[in-house]
Amino acid sequence: MARIITNAQIPEYSLNCNKILVMKKILFVFAFIVAAQISHAQNTFKQDVMKMMEVSGAAAQYDVAIDQILKNVLPEKQAPLKADLLESIKLLQDKMAVIYMEEFTHEDIKAIIAYYESPAGKKFAEKSGIIFERSQKAAAEWSVGLQKIAEKYRAN
C-alpha cells in the first residue's frame, strides 16, 4: 500500500530532501578535495623521482648512449635523430618513475636525493659515466676469460 503524504508533512519532507542534497554536495566536495590532494602528492612524488634520476647521474648515462648512437649516423641526420632519442628517453623515464614509485616510498626517494646532493653522492654521480664505461670494458675482458674456463670443461 502506498504511503500518502499530507499537506502538513510536505515541509518536513522537503526539509529532509534538502538535507540529503546538502550532505551529497558536502560529500562530493570532500571526495574532490581528497582526490586533488592524492593527485598532488603523486605529482610531487613523481617530480622527486625524476629529480632523483637526474641527480644520480642517470641523465649523464643517457647522454653517453646518445653520443655513441649519433657517431654512427650522417651529420645531417644527427639533429632529428637526437630529438627523437630525447623524446624516447622522456617516455623511458616516465616508465622508470612508475617502477621507482612502486618499489620505494616517497621518504626513501627524498633520502636518496639527499645522498646524491651530498659531496660523496655528487662525486658518485659525476663518476658514474666513467665507471659505467670502464665496467663495460672490464666485463668484456672477464667474458673472454670466462669462455676459456668454459672451454676447459667442455666435453670433447
DSSP file (Angstrom, degrees, kcal/mol; ACC not computed):
  #  RESIDUE AA STRUCTURE BP1 BP2  ACC     N-H-->O    O-->H-N    N-H-->O    O-->H-N    TCO  KAPPA ALPHA  PHI   PSI    X-CA   Y-CA   Z-CA
    1    1 A M              0   0    0      0, 0.0     2,-0.1     0, 0.0     0, 0.0   0.000 360.0 360.0 360.0 133.7    0.0    0.0    0.0
    2    2 A A        -     0   0    0      1,-0.1     2,-0.4     0, 0.0     0, 0.0  -0.445 360.0-121.4 -74.9 142.8    1.4    3.4   -1.0
    3    3 A R        -     0   0    0     -2,-0.1     2,-0.5     1,-0.0    -1,-0.1  -0.721  23.0-144.1 -85.5 131.8    2.1    5.9    1.7
    4    4 A I        -     0   0    0     -2,-0.4     2,-0.5     0, 0.0    -1,-0.0  -0.850   6.0-145.6-101.1 127.9    0.2    9.2    1.3
    5    5 A I        -     0   0    0     -2,-0.5     2,-0.1     2,-0.0     5,-0.0  -0.815  15.8-146.7 -93.6 127.4    1.9   12.4    2.2
    6    6 A T    >>  -     0   0    0     -2,-0.5     3,-1.0     1,-0.1     4,-0.8  -0.424  27.8-104.5 -87.4 166.1   -0.4   15.0    3.7
    7    7 A N  G >4 S+     0   0    0      1,-0.3     3,-0.5     2,-0.2    -1,-0.1   0.831 121.2  58.3 -58.9 -33.3    0.0   18.8    3.3
    8    8 A A  G 34 S+     0   0    0      1,-0.2     4,-0.4     2,-0.1    -1,-0.3   0.785 106.3  48.7 -68.2 -26.9    1.2   19.0    6.8
    9    9 A Q  G <> S+     0   0    0     -3,-1.0     4,-2.5     1,-0.2    -1,-0.2   0.627  88.5  84.6 -89.2 -14.1    4.1   16.6    6.1
   10   10 A I  H <X S+     0   0    0     -4,-0.8     4,-2.9    -3,-0.5     5,-0.2   0.910  88.5  49.7 -60.0 -47.5    5.3   18.4    2.8
   11   11 A P  H  > S+     0   0    0      0, 0.0     4,-2.4     0, 0.0    -1,-0.2   0.913 113.5  47.5 -59.2 -39.4    7.5   21.0    4.6
   12   12 A E  H  > S+     0   0    0     -4,-0.4     4,-2.3     2,-0.2    -2,-0.2   0.917 113.4  47.6 -65.5 -42.7    9.2   18.2    6.6
   13   13 A Y  H  X S+     0   0    0     -4,-2.5     4,-2.1     2,-0.2    -1,-0.2   0.913 113.1  48.5 -62.9 -44.2    9.6   16.0    3.5
   14   14 A S  H  X S+     0   0    0     -4,-2.9     4,-2.2     2,-0.2    -2,-0.2   0.890 110.2  51.8 -63.5 -41.5   11.1   19.0    1.6
   15   15 A L  H  X S+     0   0    0     -4,-2.4     4,-2.2    -5,-0.2    -2,-0.2   0.898 109.2  50.0 -63.0 -42.4   13.4   19.8    4.5
   16   16 A N  H  X S+     0   0    0     -4,-2.3     4,-2.2     2,-0.2    -2,-0.2   0.897 109.8  50.9 -63.8 -40.4   14.7   16.2    4.6
   17   17 A C  H  X S+     0   0    0     -4,-2.1     4,-2.4     1,-0.2    -2,-0.2   0.907 110.0  50.0 -63.4 -41.6   15.3   16.3    0.8
   18   18 A N  H  X S+     0   0    0     -4,-2.2     4,-2.7     2,-0.2    -2,-0.2   0.904 109.3  51.4 -63.5 -41.3   17.3   19.5    1.2
   19   19 A K  H  X S+     0   0    0     -4,-2.2     4,-2.6     1,-0.2    -1,-0.2   0.915 110.4  49.0 -61.1 -42.7   19.4   18.0    4.0
   20   20 A I  H  X S+     0   0    0     -4,-2.2     4,-2.4     2,-0.2    -2,-0.2   0.918 111.6  48.9 -64.0 -43.3   20.1   15.0    1.8
   21   21 A L  H  X S+     0   0    0     -4,-2.4     4,-2.4     2,-0.2    -2,-0.2   0.915 111.9  48.7 -62.9 -43.4   21.1   17.2   -1.1
   22   22 A V  H  X S+     0   0    0     -4,-2.7     4,-2.6     1,-0.2    -2,-0.2   0.918 111.7  49.6 -62.7 -43.4   23.4   19.3    1.1
   23   23 A M  H  X S+     0   0    0     -4,-2.6     4,-2.5     1,-0.2    -2,-0.2   0.895 110.2  50.9 -63.3 -39.7   25.0   16.2    2.5
   24   24 A K  H  X S+     0   0    0     -4,-2.4     4,-2.5     2,-0.2    -1,-0.2   0.914 110.9  48.7 -63.6 -42.4   25.6   14.9   -1.0
   25   25 A K  H  X S+     0   0    0     -4,-2.4     4,-2.7     2,-0.2    -2,-0.2   0.919 112.0  48.5 -63.9 -43.3   27.2   18.1   -2.0
   26   26 A I  H  X S+     0   0    0     -4,-2.6     4,-2.6     1,-0.2    -2,-0.2   0.918 112.4  48.8 -62.6 -43.4   29.4   18.1    1.1
   27   27 A L  H  X S+     0   0    0     -4,-2.5     4,-2.6     2,-0.2    -2,-0.2   0.904 111.4  49.9 -62.5 -42.3   30.4   14.5    0.4
   28   28 A F  H  X S+     0   0    0     -4,-2.5     4,-2.4     2,-0.2    -2,-0.2   0.933 112.0  47.2 -62.3 -46.7   31.2   15.4   -3.2
   29   29 A V  H  X S+     0   0    0     -4,-2.7     4,-2.5     2,-0.2    -2,-0.2   0.916 112.6  49.9 -62.3 -43.2   33.3   18.4   -2.3
   30   30 A F  H  X S+     0   0    0     -4,-2.6     4,-2.5     1,-0.2    -2,-0.2   0.928 111.3  48.5 -60.2 -46.1   35.2   16.3    0.3
   31   31 A A  H  X S+     0   0    0     -4,-2.6     4,-2.5     1,-0.2    -1,-0.2   0.893 111.4  50.8 -62.1 -39.7   35.8   13.5   -2.2
   32   32 A F  H  X S+     0   0    0     -4,-2.4     4,-2.5     2,-0.2    -1,-0.2   0.918 110.6  48.5 -64.5 -43.5   37.1   16.1   -4.7
   33   33 A I  H  X S+     0   0    0     -4,-2.5     4,-2.4     2,-0.2    -2,-0.2   0.921 112.4  48.3 -63.4 -44.5   39.5   17.6   -2.2
   34   34 A V  H  X S+     0   0    0     -4,-2.5     4,-2.5     2,-0.2    -2,-0.2   0.929 112.2  49.1 -61.2 -45.5   40.8   14.2   -1.2
   35   35 A A  H  X S+     0   0    0     -4,-2.5     4,-2.5     1,-0.2    -2,-0.2   0.899 111.2  50.2 -62.0 -40.6   41.3   13.2   -4.8
   36   36 A A  H  X S+     0   0    0     -4,-2.5     4,-2.6     2,-0.2    -1,-0.2   0.900 110.8  48.9 -64.8 -40.6   43.1   16.5   -5.5
   37   37 A Q  H  X S+     0   0    0     -4,-2.4     4,-2.6     2,-0.2    -2,-0.2   0.909 112.1  48.2 -66.2 -41.3   45.4   16.0   -2.5
   38   38 A I  H  X S+     0   0    0     -4,-2.5     4,-2.6     2,-0.2    -2,-0.2   0.924 112.3  49.4 -63.2 -44.1   46.2   12.5   -3.6
   39   39 A S  H  X S+     0   0    0     -4,-2.5     4,-2.5     2,-0.2    -2,-0.2   0.913 112.2  48.0 -61.6 -43.6   46.9   13.7   -7.2
   40   40 A H  H  X S+     0   0    0     -4,-2.6     4,-2.6     2,-0.2    -2,-0.2   0.915 111.4  50.2 -63.5 -42.9   49.2   16.5   -5.9
   41   41 A A  H  X S+     0   0    0     -4,-2.6     4,-2.5     1,-0.2    -2,-0.2   0.909 111.4  48.5 -62.2 -42.0   51.0   14.0   -3.6
   42   42 A Q  H  X S+     0   0    0     -4,-2.6     4,-2.8     2,-0.2    -1,-0.2   0.903 111.6  49.8 -64.8 -41.0   51.5   11.6   -6.5
   43   43 A N  H  X S+     0   0    0     -4,-2.5     4,-2.6     2,-0.2    -2,-0.2   0.910 112.2  47.6 -64.2 -41.5   52.8   14.5   -8.8
   44   44 A T  H  X S+     0   0    0     -4,-2.6     4,-2.3     2,-0.2    -2,-0.2   0.912 112.0  50.5 -64.3 -42.5   55.2   15.6   -6.1
   45   45 A F  H  X S+     0   0    0     -4,-2.5     4,-2.2     2,-0.2    -2,-0.2   0.937 112.2  46.6 -59.8 -48.0   56.4   12.0   -5.6
   46   46 A K  H  X S+     0   0    0     -4,-2.8     4,-2.6     1,-0.2    -2,-0.2   0.901 110.5  52.9 -63.9 -40.5   56.9   11.7   -9.4
   47   47 A Q  H  X S+     0   0    0     -4,-2.6     4,-2.3     1,-0.2    -1,-0.2   0.905 110.1  48.8 -61.3 -40.0   58.8   15.0   -9.5
   48   48 A D  H  X S+     0   0    0     -4,-2.3     4,-2.6     2,-0.2    -2,-0.2   0.882 109.7  51.5 -67.5 -37.1   61.0   13.8   -6.7
   49   49 A V  H  X S+     0   0    0     -4,-2.2     4,-2.4     2,-0.2    -2,-0.2   0.926 110.5  48.8 -63.4 -43.6   61.7   10.5   -8.5
   50   50 A M  H  X S+     0   0    0     -4,-2.6     4,-1.8     1,-0.2    -2,-0.2   0.901 111.9  49.3 -62.9 -40.0   62.6   12.5  -11.7
   51   51 A K  H  X S+     0   0    0     -4,-2.3     4,-3.1     2,-0.2     5,-0.3   0.914 108.9  52.8 -63.7 -42.3   64.9   14.7   -9.6
   52   52 A M  H  X S+     0   0    0     -4,-2.6     4,-1.6     1,-0.2     6,-0.2   0.909 108.6  49.5 -60.2 -42.7   66.5   11.6   -8.1
   53   53 A M  H  <>S+     0   0    0     -4,-2.4     5,-1.3     2,-0.2     6,-0.7   0.872 113.5  48.0 -64.6 -34.8   67.2   10.2  -11.5
   54   54 A E  H ><5S+     0   0    0     -4,-1.8     3,-1.3     1,-0.2     5,-0.3   0.961 114.4  42.3 -69.2 -52.2   68.7   13.5  -12.6
   55   55 A V  H 3<5S+     0   0    0     -4,-3.1    -1,-0.2     1,-0.3    -2,-0.2   0.704 105.6  66.1 -71.5 -17.3   71.0   14.0   -9.5
   56   56 A S  T 3<5S-     0   0    0     -4,-1.6    -1,-0.3    -5,-0.3    -2,-0.2   0.616 115.3-110.1 -78.6 -10.8   72.0   10.3   -9.6
   57   57 A G  T <>5S+     0   0    0     -3,-1.3     4,-1.4    -4,-0.3     3,-0.3   0.473  82.0 126.7  96.4   1.7   73.8   10.7  -12.9
   58   58 A A  H  ><S+     0   0    0     -5,-1.3     4,-1.7     1,-0.2    -4,-0.2   0.878  72.3  56.5 -60.0 -37.6   71.3    8.7  -14.9
   59   59 A A  H  > S+     0   0    0     -6,-0.7     4,-2.1    -5,-0.3    -1,-0.2   0.877 102.7  55.0 -62.7 -37.2   70.9   11.6  -17.4
   60   60 A A  H  > S+     0   0    0     -3,-0.3     4,-2.0    -6,-0.2    -1,-0.2   0.869 105.4  52.6 -63.8 -36.1   74.7   11.6  -18.0
   61   61 A Q  H  X S+     0   0    0     -4,-1.4     4,-2.2     2,-0.2    -1,-0.2   0.870 107.2  51.8 -68.1 -35.6   74.5    7.9  -18.9
   62   62 A Y  H  X S+     0   0    0     -4,-1.7     4,-2.8     2,-0.2    -2,-0.2   0.908 108.1  52.7 -64.4 -40.0   71.7    8.7  -21.4
   63   63 A D  H  X S+     0   0    0     -4,-2.1     4,-2.6     2,-0.2    -2,-0.2   0.905 108.3  49.9 -61.9 -41.5   74.0   11.4  -22.9
   64   64 A V  H  X S+     0   0    0     -4,-2.0     4,-2.1     2,-0.2    -1,-0.2   0.928 112.1  47.9 -61.9 -44.9   76.8    8.9  -23.3
   65   65 A A  H  X S+     0   0    0     -4,-2.2     4,-2.2     2,-0.2    -2,-0.2   0.914 111.7  49.6 -63.3 -42.8   74.4    6.5  -25.1
   66   66 A I  H  X S+     0   0    0     -4,-2.8     4,-2.8     1,-0.2    -2,-0.2   0.927 109.5  51.6 -62.2 -44.8   73.1    9.2  -27.4
   67   67 A D  H  X S+     0   0    0     -4,-2.6     4,-1.3     1,-0.2    -1,-0.2   0.895 109.6  50.4 -59.5 -40.5   76.6   10.3  -28.3
   68   68 A Q  H  < S+     0   0    0     -4,-2.1     4,-0.4     1,-0.2    -1,-0.2   0.908 112.7  46.1 -63.4 -42.7   77.5    6.7  -29.2
   69   69 A I  H >< S+     0   0    0     -4,-2.2     3,-1.4     1,-0.2    -2,-0.2   0.909 109.1  54.9 -66.9 -42.1   74.4    6.3  -31.4
   70   70 A L  H >< S+     0   0    0     -4,-2.8     3,-1.6     1,-0.3    -1,-0.2   0.775  94.9  68.1 -65.6 -26.4   75.0    9.6  -33.1
   71   71 A K  T 3< S+     0   0    0     -4,-1.3    -1,-0.3     1,-0.3    -2,-0.2   0.762  98.7  52.7 -62.5 -23.9   78.5    8.6  -34.1
   72   72 A N  T <  S+     0   0    0     -3,-1.4     2,-0.4    -4,-0.4    -1,-0.3   0.213  99.1  79.5 -97.5  14.3   77.0    6.0  -36.5
   73   73 A V  S <  S-     0   0    0     -3,-1.6     5,-0.1     2,-0.0     0, 0.0  -0.927  89.3 -98.0-125.4 146.3   74.7    8.5  -38.3
   74   74 A L    >>  -     0   0    0     -2,-0.4     3,-1.8     1,-0.1     4,-0.7  -0.302  38.3-116.1 -58.6 143.5   75.4   11.0  -41.0
   75   75 A P  H >> S+     0   0    0      0, 0.0     3,-1.0     0, 0.0     4,-0.6   0.840 113.4  56.3 -53.6 -38.1   75.9   14.5  -39.6
   76   76 A E  H 34 S+     0   0    0      1,-0.2    -2,-0.1     2,-0.1     3,-0.0   0.682 109.9  46.5 -71.2 -15.7   72.8   15.9  -41.4
   77   77 A K  H <> S+     0   0    0     -3,-1.8     4,-1.8     1,-0.1    -1,-0.2   0.474  90.1  85.6-100.8  -4.4   70.6   13.3  -39.7
   78   78 A Q  H <X S+     0   0    0     -3,-1.0     4,-2.9    -4,-0.7     5,-0.2   0.902  84.2  53.5 -67.3 -42.1   72.0   13.7  -36.2
   79   79 A A  H  X S+     0   0    0     -4,-0.6     4,-2.1     2,-0.2    -1,-0.2   0.944 113.2  41.1 -62.4 -49.7   69.8   16.6  -35.1
   80   80 A P  H  > S+     0   0    0      0, 0.0     4,-2.2     0, 0.0    -1,-0.2   0.896 116.2  50.9 -66.5 -35.7   66.4   14.9  -35.9
   81   81 A L  H  X S+     0   0    0     -4,-1.8     4,-2.8     2,-0.2    -2,-0.2   0.929 109.2  50.7 -64.2 -43.4   67.7   11.6  -34.5
   82   82 A K  H  X S+     0   0    0     -4,-2.9     4,-2.6     1,-0.2    -1,-0.2   0.899 109.3  51.3 -61.4 -40.3   68.8   13.3  -31.3
   83   83 A A  H  X S+     0   0    0     -4,-2.1     4,-2.0     2,-0.2    -1,-0.2   0.920 111.8  46.9 -61.5 -43.6   65.4   14.9  -30.9
   84   84 A D  H  X S+     0   0    0     -4,-2.2     4,-2.3     2,-0.2    -2,-0.2   0.901 112.4  50.0 -64.7 -40.8   63.7   11.5  -31.4
   85   85 A L  H  X S+     0   0    0     -4,-2.8     4,-2.4     2,-0.2    -2,-0.2   0.909 109.4  50.6 -64.6 -42.0   66.1    9.9  -28.9
   86   86 A L  H  X S+     0   0    0     -4,-2.6     4,-1.8     2,-0.2    -1,-0.2   0.892 110.9  49.0 -63.8 -39.0   65.4   12.6  -26.3
   87   87 A E  H  X S+     0   0    0     -4,-2.0     4,-1.7     2,-0.2    -1,-0.2   0.903 111.0  50.6 -64.9 -40.6   61.7   12.1  -26.7
   88   88 A S  H  X S+     0   0    0     -4,-2.3     4,-2.3     1,-0.2    -2,-0.2   0.883 107.6  53.3 -63.6 -38.9   62.1    8.4  -26.3
   89   89 A I  H  X S+     0   0    0     -4,-2.4     4,-3.0     2,-0.2    -1,-0.2   0.874 104.0  56.0 -65.1 -37.3   64.2    8.9  -23.2
   90   90 A K  H  X S+     0   0    0     -4,-1.8     4,-2.0     2,-0.2    -1,-0.2   0.918 108.8  47.5 -59.9 -42.6   61.3   11.0  -21.7
   91   91 A L  H  X S+     0   0    0     -4,-1.7     4,-2.0     2,-0.2    -2,-0.2   0.914 112.3  49.5 -64.5 -42.6   59.0    8.1  -22.2
   92   92 A L  H  X S+     0   0    0     -4,-2.3     4,-2.8     1,-0.2    -2,-0.2   0.919 109.4  51.8 -61.5 -43.9   61.5    5.7  -20.7
   93   93 A Q  H  X S+     0   0    0     -4,-3.0     4,-2.6     1,-0.2    -1,-0.2   0.873 106.9  53.6 -63.4 -36.6   61.9    8.0  -17.7
   94   94 A D  H  X S+     0   0    0     -4,-2.0     4,-1.6     2,-0.2    -1,-0.2   0.925 112.1  44.7 -61.9 -43.3   58.2    8.1  -17.2
   95   95 A K  H  X S+     0   0    0     -4,-2.0     4,-1.7     1,-0.2    -2,-0.2   0.898 113.0  50.6 -66.9 -40.2   58.1    4.3  -17.1
   96   96 A M  H  X S+     0   0    0     -4,-2.8     4,-2.7     1,-0.2    -2,-0.2   0.885 105.7  56.9 -64.5 -38.3   61.1    4.2  -14.8
   97   97 A A  H  X S+     0   0    0     -4,-2.6     4,-2.6     1,-0.2    -1,-0.2   0.906 104.7  51.6 -60.2 -42.0   59.4    6.7  -12.4
   98   98 A V  H  X S+     0   0    0     -4,-1.6     4,-1.5     2,-0.2    -1,-0.2   0.916 109.9  49.7 -60.8 -42.7   56.5    4.3  -12.1
   99   99 A I  H  X S+     0   0    0     -4,-1.7     4,-1.7     1,-0.2     3,-0.3   0.941 111.9  47.1 -62.2 -48.0   58.8    1.5  -11.2
  100  100 A Y  H  X S+     0   0    0     -4,-2.7     4,-2.4     1,-0.2    -1,-0.2   0.902 110.5  53.1 -60.1 -40.8   60.7    3.6   -8.6
  101  101 A M  H  < S+     0   0    0     -4,-2.6    -1,-0.2     1,-0.2    -2,-0.2   0.784 110.7  47.6 -67.3 -26.7   57.3    4.7   -7.1
  102  102 A E  H  < S+     0   0    0     -4,-1.5    -1,-0.2    -3,-0.3    -2,-0.2   0.789 119.3  38.2 -81.0 -28.6   56.2    1.1   -6.8
  103  103 A E  H  < S+     0   0    0     -4,-1.7     2,-0.3    -5,-0.2    -2,-0.2   0.682 118.0  42.1 -98.3 -20.8   59.5   -0.1   -5.2
  104  104 A F  S  < S-     0   0    0     -4,-2.4     2,-0.1    -5,-0.2    -1,-0.1  -0.906  75.2-122.9-126.8 153.2   60.3    2.9   -2.9
  105  105 A T     >  -     0   0    0     -2,-0.3     4,-2.1     1,-0.1     5,-0.2  -0.470  34.1-108.6 -83.4 166.4   58.4    5.2   -0.6
  106  106 A H  H  > S+     0   0    0      1,-0.2     4,-2.2     2,-0.2     5,-0.2   0.884 123.0  54.1 -61.8 -37.6   58.4    8.9   -1.1
  107  107 A E  H  > S+     0   0    0      2,-0.2     4,-2.1     1,-0.2    -1,-0.2   0.888 105.5  53.0 -64.1 -38.8   60.6    9.2    2.0
  108  108 A D  H  > S+     0   0    0      2,-0.2     4,-2.4     1,-0.2    -2,-0.2   0.937 109.1  49.1 -59.2 -46.7   63.1    6.7    0.5
  109  109 A I  H  X S+     0   0    0     -4,-2.1     4,-2.6     1,-0.2    -2,-0.2   0.901 109.3  51.9 -62.1 -41.7   63.3    8.8   -2.6
  110  110 A K  H  X S+     0   0    0     -4,-2.2     4,-2.3     1,-0.2    -1,-0.2   0.894 110.2  49.3 -61.4 -39.5   63.9   12.0   -0.6
  111  111 A A  H  X S+     0   0    0     -4,-2.1     4,-2.1     2,-0.2    -2,-0.2   0.890 110.1  50.4 -67.4 -39.0   66.7   10.3    1.3
  112  112 A I  H  X S+     0   0    0     -4,-2.4     4,-2.5     2,-0.2    -2,-0.2   0.915 110.2  50.2 -64.7 -42.2   68.3    9.1   -1.9
  113  113 A I  H  X S+     0   0    0     -4,-2.6     4,-1.7     1,-0.2    -2,-0.2   0.928 108.3  53.2 -60.2 -44.4   68.1   12.7   -3.3
  114  114 A A  H  < S+     0   0    0     -4,-2.3     4,-0.5     1,-0.2    -1,-0.2   0.902 109.3  49.5 -58.2 -41.2   69.8   13.9    0.0
  115  115 A Y  H >< S+     0   0    0     -4,-2.1     3,-1.7     1,-0.2     6,-0.7   0.957 110.9  48.2 -62.2 -49.5   72.6   11.4   -0.6
  116  116 A Y  H 3< S+     0   0    0     -4,-2.5    -1,-0.2     1,-0.3    -2,-0.2   0.713 109.4  54.1 -67.6 -18.9   73.1   12.4   -4.2
  117  117 A E  T 3< S+     0   0    0     -4,-1.7    -1,-0.3    -5,-0.2    -2,-0.2   0.526  93.5  90.5 -89.5  -6.0   73.2   16.1   -3.1
  118  118 A S  S <> S-     0   0    0     -3,-1.7     4,-2.8    -4,-0.5     5,-0.2  -0.414  96.2-104.6 -79.4 164.1   75.9   15.4   -0.5
  119  119 A P  H  > S+     0   0    0      0, 0.0     4,-2.2     0, 0.0     5,-0.2   0.914 122.6  46.7 -56.3 -44.4   79.6   15.7   -1.5
  120  120 A A  H  > S+     0   0    0      1,-0.2     4,-2.5     2,-0.2     5,-0.1   0.914 113.4  48.7 -65.5 -41.5   80.0   11.9   -1.7
  121  121 A G  H  > S+     0   0    0     -6,-0.7     4,-2.6     2,-0.2    -5,-0.2   0.893 110.3  51.1 -65.1 -40.1   76.8   11.5   -3.7
  122  122 A K  H  X S+     0   0    0     -4,-2.8     4,-2.6    -7,-0.3    -1,-0.2   0.909 111.7  47.7 -62.8 -41.8   77.8   14.3   -6.2
  123  123 A K  H  X S+     0   0    0     -4,-2.2     4,-2.2    -5,-0.2    -2,-0.2   0.918 111.3  50.7 -65.4 -42.3   81.1   12.6   -6.7
  124  124 A F  H  X S+     0   0    0     -4,-2.5     4,-0.8     1,-0.2    -2,-0.2   0.930 113.3  45.1 -60.6 -45.9   79.5    9.2   -7.2
  125  125 A A  H >< S+     0   0    0     -4,-2.6     3,-0.6     1,-0.2     4,-0.5   0.900 112.2  52.3 -65.0 -40.5   77.1   10.7   -9.8
  126  126 A E  H 3< S+     0   0    0     -4,-2.6     3,-0.4     1,-0.2     4,-0.4   0.878 114.9  41.5 -62.2 -38.7   79.9   12.6  -11.5
  127  127 A K  H 3X S+     0   0    0     -4,-2.2     4,-3.0     1,-0.2     5,-0.3   0.533  88.9  92.6 -87.4  -7.2   82.0    9.4  -11.9
  128  128 A S  H <X S+     0   0    0     -4,-0.8     4,-2.5    -3,-0.6    -1,-0.2   0.853  84.3  51.3 -61.6 -36.3   79.1    7.1  -12.9
  129  129 A G  H  > S+     0   0    0     -4,-0.5     4,-2.3    -3,-0.4    -1,-0.2   0.936 113.9  43.6 -64.8 -45.5   79.6    7.6  -16.6
  130  130 A I  H  > S+     0   0    0     -4,-0.4     4,-2.7     2,-0.2     5,-0.3   0.919 114.5  50.1 -64.4 -44.2   83.3    6.8  -16.4
  131  131 A I  H  X S+     0   0    0     -4,-3.0     4,-2.5     1,-0.2    -2,-0.2   0.900 109.7  52.0 -62.2 -40.2   82.6    3.9  -14.1
  132  132 A F  H  X S+     0   0    0     -4,-2.5     4,-2.1    -5,-0.3    -2,-0.2   0.943 112.0  45.1 -61.2 -48.5   80.0    2.6  -16.5
  133  133 A E  H  X S+     0   0    0     -4,-2.3     4,-1.8     1,-0.2    -2,-0.2   0.929 116.3  45.4 -62.0 -46.1   82.4    2.7  -19.5
  134  134 A R  H  X S+     0   0    0     -4,-2.7     4,-2.4     1,-0.2    -1,-0.2   0.858 111.1  53.9 -67.2 -34.7   85.2    1.1  -17.5
  135  135 A S  H  X S+     0   0    0     -4,-2.5     4,-2.6    -5,-0.3    -1,-0.2   0.883 106.0  52.7 -67.0 -38.2   82.9   -1.5  -16.1
  136  136 A Q  H  X S+     0   0    0     -4,-2.1     4,-2.1     2,-0.2    -2,-0.2   0.923 110.5  47.5 -62.4 -42.6   81.8   -2.5  -19.6
  137  137 A K  H  X S+     0   0    0     -4,-1.8     4,-2.2     2,-0.2    -2,-0.2   0.924 112.7  48.6 -63.8 -44.4   85.4   -2.9  -20.7
  138  138 A A  H  X S+     0   0    0     -4,-2.4     4,-2.4     1,-0.2    -2,-0.2   0.890 110.9  51.0 -63.6 -39.1   86.2   -5.0  -17.6
  139  139 A A  H  X S+     0   0    0     -4,-2.6     4,-2.2     2,-0.2    -1,-0.2   0.880 108.7  51.5 -66.1 -37.7   83.1   -7.1  -18.2
  140  140 A A  H  X S+     0   0    0     -4,-2.1     4,-1.6     2,-0.2    -2,-0.2   0.921 111.8  46.7 -64.4 -43.3   84.1   -7.7  -21.8
  141  141 A E  H  X S+     0   0    0     -4,-2.2     4,-1.7     1,-0.2    -2,-0.2   0.909 112.2  50.3 -64.2 -42.0   87.6   -8.8  -20.7
  142  142 A W  H  X S+     0   0    0     -4,-2.4     4,-2.5     1,-0.2    -1,-0.2   0.877 105.6  57.3 -62.9 -38.5   86.1  -11.1  -18.0
  143  143 A S  H  X S+     0   0    0     -4,-2.2     4,-2.1     2,-0.2    -1,-0.2   0.882 104.1  52.0 -61.6 -39.5   83.8  -12.6  -20.6
  144  144 A V  H  X S+     0   0    0     -4,-1.6     4,-1.6     1,-0.2    -1,-0.2   0.933 111.8  46.3 -62.6 -45.6   86.8  -13.7  -22.7
  145  145 A G  H  X S+     0   0    0     -4,-1.7     4,-1.9     1,-0.2    -2,-0.2   0.869 109.6  54.8 -64.0 -36.7   88.4  -15.4  -19.7
  146  146 A L  H  X S+     0   0    0     -4,-2.5     4,-2.4     1,-0.2    -1,-0.2   0.877 104.8  53.5 -64.5 -38.0   85.0  -17.0  -18.8
  147  147 A Q  H  X S+     0   0    0     -4,-2.1     4,-2.4     1,-0.2    -1,-0.2   0.889 107.2  52.0 -64.0 -38.2   84.9  -18.5  -22.3
  148  148 A K  H  X S+     0   0    0     -4,-1.6     4,-1.6     2,-0.2    -2,-0.2   0.901 110.0  48.6 -64.5 -40.5   88.3  -20.0  -21.8
  149  149 A I  H  X S+     0   0    0     -4,-1.9     4,-0.9     2,-0.2    -2,-0.2   0.920 111.3  49.9 -64.7 -43.4   87.2  -21.6  -18.5
  150  150 A A  H >X S+     0   0    0     -4,-2.4     3,-0.7     1,-0.2     4,-0.6   0.895 108.3  52.8 -63.2 -40.5   84.1  -23.0  -20.1
  151  151 A E  H >< S+     0   0    0     -4,-2.4     3,-0.9     1,-0.2    -1,-0.2   0.867 101.6  61.0 -62.6 -35.9   86.1  -24.5  -23.0
  152  152 A K  H 3< S+     0   0    0     -4,-1.6    -1,-0.2     1,-0.2    -2,-0.2   0.805 111.7  38.1 -60.8 -30.6   88.4  -26.2  -20.5
  153  153 A Y  H << S+     0   0    0     -4,-0.9    -1,-0.2    -3,-0.7    -2,-0.2   0.384  88.1 118.4-105.0   2.4   85.4  -28.2  -19.1
  154  154 A R  S << S-     0   0    0     -3,-0.9     2,-0.3    -4,-0.6    -3,-0.0  -0.406  70.9-111.0 -69.7 144.4   83.5  -28.9  -22.3
  155  155 A A              0   0    0      1,-0.1    -1,-0.1    -2,-0.1    -2,-0.1  -0.576 360.0 360.0 -75.2 137.1   83.1  -32.5  -23.3
  156  156 A N              0   0    0     -2,-0.3    -1,-0.1    -3,-0.0    -2,-0.0   0.449 360.0 360.0 -84.8 360.0   85.1  -33.4  -26.4
